[in-house]
């Protein structure tokens, strides 16, 4: 056919893979004009190693996917949001396994919150509350050769209401004037049934153990519901026997 400018050639409606292209083979050596198909061109492109910049890949499109991405392919500045990762079990603490992979543990966020505010080793704090010395055997039934050490809560006012910590402390009360101790109701301080509160009067002011709102006290004192320590250095123990019931025993009158 006669020579025709490319711009004068008729336009094709669509290109098929079997359509032909004019190809100059070995242009830098012995050029020969040959033919090739678009299928061959696509095969060449698929096998070539190329760096593409400023391109957009739509992996969400039907049939589209991006494969074989490695950690080295993601730059440190990418700052990928955690929300883009697969979701773990809600409200669980996250741990790493032997291979360093993250997973949700059985510890809940509520349980983790129990250690909030801890300022030193928990075991050290527990040991400060109760010290076990010697050759101890401690289990659900037996405690052998055990020394229990209780912290002292020294009170110097004329009134005192114990808190939950006082069930594992000894409360000393010292004032020249009379001192009123009030056992709080279970709704305010939920001591376990069986808890004990120990009080020692070390000052001249006489100590009276009073009932808080809704609390019932029983004792051998002259006023059973409001027993009084007999003298300076007298002591007593209040024992919780029911939700709001306490028995006071000791050097009372």
Phi, psi and omega per residue, in radians:
X1 nan 2.787 -3.105
X2 -1.201 2.675 3.096
X3 -1.080 2.410 -3.130
X4 -2.385 2.368 3.040
X5 -1.091 2.559 3.124
X6 -1.032 -0.658 -3.119
X7 -1.182 -0.294 -3.123
X8 -1.664 -0.075 3.132
X9 -1.259 2.645 3.111
X10 -1.192 2.570 3.130
X11 -1.377 2.447 3.102
X12 -1.593 2.467 -3.106
X13 -1.188 -0.724 3.104
X14 -2.727 2.708 -3.113
X15 -1.740 2.265 3.072
X16 -1.780 2.702 -3.103
X17 -1.080 -0.460 -3.117
X18 -1.542 -0.041 3.094
X19 -1.115 2.660 -3.035
X20 -1.707 2.619 3.034
X21 -2.186 2.566 3.005
X22 -1.449 2.207 -3.060
X23 -2.202 2.287 3.053
X24 -1.577 1.909 -3.114
X25 -1.515 2.370 3.106
X26 0.979 1.000 -3.069
X27 -1.129 -0.463 -3.123
X28 -1.580 -0.102 3.124
X29 -1.996 -1.768 3.093
X30 -1.946 1.621 -3.041
X31 -1.114 2.359 3.054
X32 -2.393 2.252 3.103
X33 -1.426 2.143 -3.117
X34 -2.234 -3.050 3.105
X35 -2.139 2.700 3.072
X36 -2.633 2.882 -3.132
X37 -1.866 2.850 3.070
X38 -1.138 -0.489 3.065
X39 -1.041 -0.748 3.119
X40 -1.147 -0.665 3.111
X41 -1.105 -0.762 -3.137
X42 -1.126 -0.683 3.105
X43 -1.094 -0.729 3.117
X44 -1.085 -0.791 -3.125
X45 -1.086 -0.735 -3.113
X46 -1.100 -0.541 -3.089
X47 -1.576 -0.185 -3.077
X48 -1.437 2.588 3.026
X49 -1.685 2.046 -3.063
X50 -2.330 2.595 3.009
X51 -1.860 2.121 -3.113
X52 -1.987 2.346 3.115
X53 -2.162 2.693 3.107
X54 1.002 0.649 3.104
X55 -2.002 2.614 3.107
X56 -1.960 2.232 3.110
X57 -1.943 2.177 -3.119
X58 -1.742 1.590 -3.136
X59 -1.305 -0.260 3.136
X60 -1.384 -0.265 -3.113
X61 -1.139 2.691 -3.126
X62 -1.023 2.138 3.105
X63 1.456 -0.094 -3.122
X64 -1.522 2.603 3.054
X65 -2.802 2.732 3.056
X66 -2.095 2.153 -3.044
X67 -2.126 2.872 3.020
X68 1.080 0.606 3.033
X69 -1.428 2.263 -3.135
X70 -1.934 2.897 -3.126
X71 -0.997 -0.665 -3.131
X72 -1.120 -0.333 -3.130
X73 -1.385 -0.205 -3.092
X74 -1.844 2.098 -3.092
X75 -1.326 2.667 -3.087
X76 -1.060 -0.547 -3.100
X77 -1.355 -0.002 -3.116
X78 -1.089 -0.603 3.098
X79 0.848 0.985 -3.117
X80 -1.157 2.263 -3.107
X81 -1.205 2.504 3.110
X82 -1.058 -0.493 -3.119
X83 -1.136 -0.272 3.117
X84 -1.460 -0.196 -3.132
X85 -1.435 2.856 3.073
X86 -1.094 2.394 -3.090
X87 -1.224 2.406 3.022
X88 -1.652 3.140 3.105
X89 -1.090 2.299 -3.079
X90 -1.143 2.563 3.034
X91 0.995 0.719 3.080
X92 -2.204 2.531 3.044
X93 -1.213 2.545 -3.094
X94 -1.731 2.378 3.127
X95 -2.250 2.893 3.048
X96 -1.955 2.502 -3.129
X97 -1.546 -2.994 -3.094
X98 -1.068 -0.391 3.130
X99 -1.681 -0.005 3.131
X100 1.547 0.111 3.121
X101 -1.472 2.524 -3.108
X102 -1.489 2.524 3.053
X103 -2.705 2.878 3.120
X104 -1.418 2.359 3.104
X105 -1.608 -3.133 3.097
X106 -1.453 -0.145 -3.132
X107 -1.353 2.169 -3.127
X108 -1.451 2.841 3.105
X109 -1.119 -0.546 3.089
X110 -1.139 -0.800 3.127
X111 -1.109 -0.672 3.116
X112 -1.120 -0.571 3.133
X113 -1.160 -0.339 3.129
X114 -1.098 -0.438 -3.128
X115 -1.645 0.055 3.116
X116 -1.077 2.308 3.127
X117 1.569 -0.070 3.108
X118 -1.141 2.252 -3.072
X119 -1.913 -0.079 3.095
X120 -2.696 3.087 -3.099
X121 -1.000 2.258 -3.106
X122 -1.075 -0.709 -3.134
X123 -1.059 -0.673 3.113
X124 -1.102 -0.698 3.127
X125 -1.172 -0.687 3.095
X126 -1.126 -0.717 -3.137
X127 -1.117 -0.527 3.124
X128 -1.224 -0.449 3.121
X129 -1.375 -0.829 -3.126
X130 -2.350 2.055 -3.124
X131 -1.789 2.192 3.086
X132 -1.845 2.106 -3.118
X133 -2.189 2.686 3.125
X134 1.598 -2.854 -3.130
X135 -1.550 1.525 -3.020
X136 -1.586 2.523 2.905
X137 -2.149 1.988 -3.078
X138 -2.158 2.080 3.011
X139 -2.529 -2.861 -3.063
X140 -1.199 -0.259 -3.052
X141 -2.104 -0.572 -2.935
X142 -2.203 2.345 2.969
X143 -2.243 1.974 -3.042
X144 -2.006 2.299 3.072
X145 0.983 0.929 -3.064
X146 -1.970 2.336 3.030
X147 -1.869 2.107 3.113
X148 -1.715 2.212 -3.133
X149 -2.005 2.095 -3.106
X150 -1.851 2.327 3.034
X151 -1.138 2.685 3.103
X152 -1.749 2.249 3.039
X153 -1.854 1.722 -3.063
X154 -1.506 2.031 3.137
X155 -1.919 2.384 -3.099
X156 -2.172 0.118 3.130
X157 -1.532 -3.053 3.134
X158 -1.763 0.007 3.051
X159 -2.558 2.612 -3.103
X160 -2.743 2.321 3.021
X161 -2.095 2.023 -3.093
X162 -1.159 2.670 3.055
X163 -1.959 -3.031 -3.020
X164 -1.089 -0.540 -3.113
X165 -1.240 -0.394 -3.086
X166 -1.227 -0.205 3.069
X167 -1.252 -0.229 3.088
X168 -2.173 0.493 3.097
X169 -2.358 2.953 2.971
X170 -1.917 2.207 -3.096
X171 -1.727 2.107 3.025
X172 -1.764 2.486 -3.059
X173 -2.196 2.105 -3.068
X174 -2.438 2.032 3.050
X175 -2.852 2.629 3.131
X176 -1.243 -0.420 3.135
X177 -1.712 2.936 3.132
X178 -1.042 2.569 -3.088
X179 -2.126 2.276 3.122
X180 -1.864 2.075 3.043
X181 -1.799 2.263 -3.120
X182 -2.024 2.133 3.088
X183 -1.366 2.086 -3.058
X184 -1.336 2.688 3.092
X185 -1.210 2.797 3.141
X186 -1.045 -0.520 3.137
X187 -1.164 -0.392 3.127
X188 -1.657 -0.807 3.119
X189 -2.326 1.907 -3.028
X190 -1.536 1.258 3.027
X191 -1.125 2.544 3.028
X192 -1.216 2.549 3.048
X193 -1.061 2.311 -3.049
X194 1.793 -0.163 3.103
X195 -1.155 2.662 -3.135
X196 -2.266 2.438 3.072
X197 -2.070 2.175 -3.106
X198 -1.918 2.259 -3.116
X199 -2.160 2.434 3.073
X200 -2.237 2.220 3.079
X201 -1.541 1.913 -3.126
X202 -1.882 -0.060 3.094
X203 -1.899 -3.100 -3.132
X204 -1.361 -0.470 -3.113
X205 -1.190 2.189 -3.075
X206 -1.253 2.446 -3.059
X207 -1.767 2.273 3.064
X208 -2.009 2.359 3.099
X209 -1.717 1.981 -3.041
X210 -1.864 2.752 3.080
X211 -1.462 2.259 2.977
X212 -1.335 3.125 -3.113
X213 -1.037 2.102 3.104
X214 1.445 -0.003 -3.116
X215 -1.599 2.479 3.063
X216 -2.037 2.179 3.101
X217 -1.938 2.378 3.026
X218 -2.108 2.458 3.134
X219 -2.818 3.083 3.059
X220 -1.685 0.166 -3.140
X221 -1.186 2.881 3.129
X222 -1.038 -0.644 2.989
X223 -1.938 1.673 -2.975
X224 -0.982 -0.594 -3.083
X225 -1.518 -0.074 3.120
X226 -2.550 1.136 -3.101
X227 -1.141 2.668 -3.083
X228 -2.126 2.390 3.042
X229 -1.166 2.415 -2.959
X230 -1.171 -0.731 -3.046
X231 -2.806 3.073 3.055
X232 -1.008 2.372 -3.099
X233 1.348 0.092 2.998
X234 -1.290 2.717 3.108
X235 -2.406 2.810 3.061
X236 -2.613 2.842 3.095
X237 -2.241 2.252 3.062
X238 -1.717 2.159 -3.080
X239 -1.971 2.204 3.139
X240 -1.446 2.042 -3.102
X241 -1.881 -0.216 3.076
X242 -2.745 -3.122 -3.010
X243 -0.866 -0.852 3.124
X244 -2.274 0.597 -3.139
X245 -2.120 2.271 -3.119
X246 -2.278 2.521 3.029
X247 -1.991 2.242 -3.135
X248 -1.856 2.168 3.138
X249 -2.215 2.682 3.091
X250 2.414 -2.746 -3.078
X251 -1.480 1.334 -3.057
X252 -2.089 2.897 3.076
X253 -2.494 nan nan
